[in-house]
Amino acid sequence: MTSSVENPDPSEPLFEPLPDAAVPPVVLLSPPMKFARPLRPKQRLQHFSPDEWEEFIYEWARALGEPYVDVARFGGANDRGADVAAFFTEQGAEGLWDCYQCKHYEKALTAADAYPEMLKIFVAVVLKHYVMPRRYVFVAPKTGTGLTKLLAQPSKLKTQFFATWHKAGSKLTSGIDATVLTKAEQLAQETDFSCFKAGNLDDILEIHATTRHHAFRFGTELPDRPAAPTPPEETTPSETQYVRKLLDVYVEKYGMRTWPDVKRHHKAGDHFQRQREAFYAAESLRVFARDHVPDGTYEKLEKEIFDGVVEVEQDDFGTGYARLNSVLKAATHMQLQQANILTNFVDTNDRKGLCHQLANDGHLTWCQEESR
């Protein structure tokens, strides 16, 4: 993101390839800070790096509720005035699209900062890199009053833009081919400058607060977790593996061969019901994590449970029933890392259920050598 327009080269690719917004680390909580008052989200934004700011805007744009088919990051030295692009059609930037230009400066964004970016768009359109966006939105932690007023008066913005363009000694258009510049000026004259806008920081934060990235970005509290659902009467296909492994346990211990036998048994029936309730508790935690925390957070918790019980599972036992109960006990008593934001939501049933999820995914088995 530069404040001057370089001489565009039609042979260059439209955008430098950039990865999607980086998956944030799953360690979400910092050690307590004595005597420190936590920063409010708006204050934290001031300390973002330019790349963090761009990721934040990418996350926000995806949550806008617009009928976008895709949102992409195009930032970099050759961004041609577009840091985050949101597309309404599969044609991408050759069809209907919105442009979000990310600016993270210590000072407030001014018209002098905005004009070079606006010119970049006109030049890029002339060079057929993309069509004019439906909206071109400047998003900055601070937008100066002067620029805010100009954006609220599109005709005045247009007048001031061209006044700067033609001002004696202006460097706005330096380095641009004369033919391209003539066409860019004609395009700008034909453009309705009401397409240029500034994002409202309060609105941006309000929408971002609905995303699963917000707690990571700002250390805010997560919503209350809903109660775990009651397992359905019959097992579902998603339970196949861990249920089969439980049946192996009951066959070995009680000699039962069918599920009706298990359910009628005074111990096995209750035991099986408790295991299913634990599995569904962990599933509800997984869904909660999917909706409210960044990708990888739940998987980190799952791996922590696995690392804490796998040596127990690999130990020698006389029966699979003994192995199962030892693993569940180890999961129940192990100390979970407080660094993972989900830790505060994990109860005893979740820990047991995570073991059954691991069994369901093929990572834990109860009946091993002793069954052969």
Secondary structure as GFF3:
##gff-version 3
##sequence-region A 1 372
A	DSSP	alpha_helix	41	45	.	.	.	ID=ss1
A	DSSP	alpha_helix	50	62	.	.	.	ID=ss2
A	DSSP	beta_strand	70	73	.	.	.	ID=ss3
A	DSSP	beta_strand	84	87	.	.	.	ID=ss4
A	DSSP	three_ten_helix	92	94	.	.	.	ID=ss5
A	DSSP	beta_strand	97	102	.	.	.	ID=ss6
A	DSSP	alpha_helix	111	126	.	.	.	ID=ss7
A	DSSP	beta_strand	135	139	.	.	.	ID=ss8
A	DSSP	alpha_helix	145	151	.	.	.	ID=ss9
A	DSSP	alpha_helix	154	165	.	.	.	ID=ss10
A	DSSP	alpha_helix	178	190	.	.	.	ID=ss11
A	DSSP	three_ten_helix	193	195	.	.	.	ID=ss12
A	DSSP	beta_strand	196	198	.	.	.	ID=ss13
A	DSSP	alpha_helix	201	208	.	.	.	ID=ss14
A	DSSP	alpha_helix	214	218	.	.	.	ID=ss15
A	DSSP	three_ten_helix	237	239	.	.	.	ID=ss16
A	DSSP	alpha_helix	240	254	.	.	.	ID=ss17
A	DSSP	alpha_helix	259	264	.	.	.	ID=ss18
A	DSSP	alpha_helix	268	292	.	.	.	ID=ss19
A	DSSP	alpha_helix	297	313	.	.	.	ID=ss20
A	DSSP	alpha_helix	320	333	.	.	.	ID=ss21
A	DSSP	three_ten_helix	341	345	.	.	.	ID=ss22
A	DSSP	alpha_helix	348	360	.	.	.	ID=ss23
A	DSSP	three_ten_helix	369	371	.	.	.	ID=ss24
###
